[in-house]
């Protein structure tokens, strides 16, 4: 006989930041939440493994937030010459 395991509720939602909207994967535990953690994406973005890590953190009673990209909150800068820098 197999049992169906239920985990914490998760959802994708949009979060407002100072530089615009950011897509965030959020986990919710069934109990009261005392702590939160920001989960960082893999080098190539959010994948099934990182979503699974987010769900496991939520199952421990911690609110995990997994932003799809940190670029909405941090300007991207590059040195164009040794004396100038461009940010966008």
Residue pairs with C-beta under 8 A, 6 or more apart in sequence:
7 55
7 58
7 59
8 27
8 28
8 29
8 30
8 55
8 58
8 59
9 27
9 28
9 58
10 25
10 26
10 27
10 28
10 51
10 54
10 55
10 58
11 25
11 26
11 28
12 23
12 24
12 25
12 26
13 23
13 24
13 26
14 21
14 22
14 23
14 24
15 21
15 22
15 23
15 24
15 65
15 67
16 22
17 72
17 73
18 73
19 72
19 73
19 75
20 72
21 72
22 67
22 68
22 69
22 72
22 73
23 67
23 68
23 69
24 65
24 66
24 67
24 68
25 46
25 51
25 54
25 65
25 66
25 68
26 63
26 64
26 65
26 66
27 54
27 55
27 57
27 58
27 59
27 63
27 64
28 58
28 63
29 58
29 59
29 60
29 61
29 62
29 63
31 61
32 61
33 61
33 62
33 63
34 61
34 62
35 61
35 62
35 63
36 62
36 63
36 64
36 65
37 57
37 62
37 63
37 64
37 65
38 64
38 65
38 66
38 67
39 50
39 53
39 54
39 57
39 64
39 65
39 66
40 70
41 50
41 66
41 67
41 68
41 69
42 49
42 50
45 68
45 69
46 66
46 68
50 66
51 66
53 64
54 64
54 66
57 64
58 64
67 73
75 87
75 88
76 87
76 88
77 85
77 86
77 87
78 85
78 86
78 87
79 85
80 86
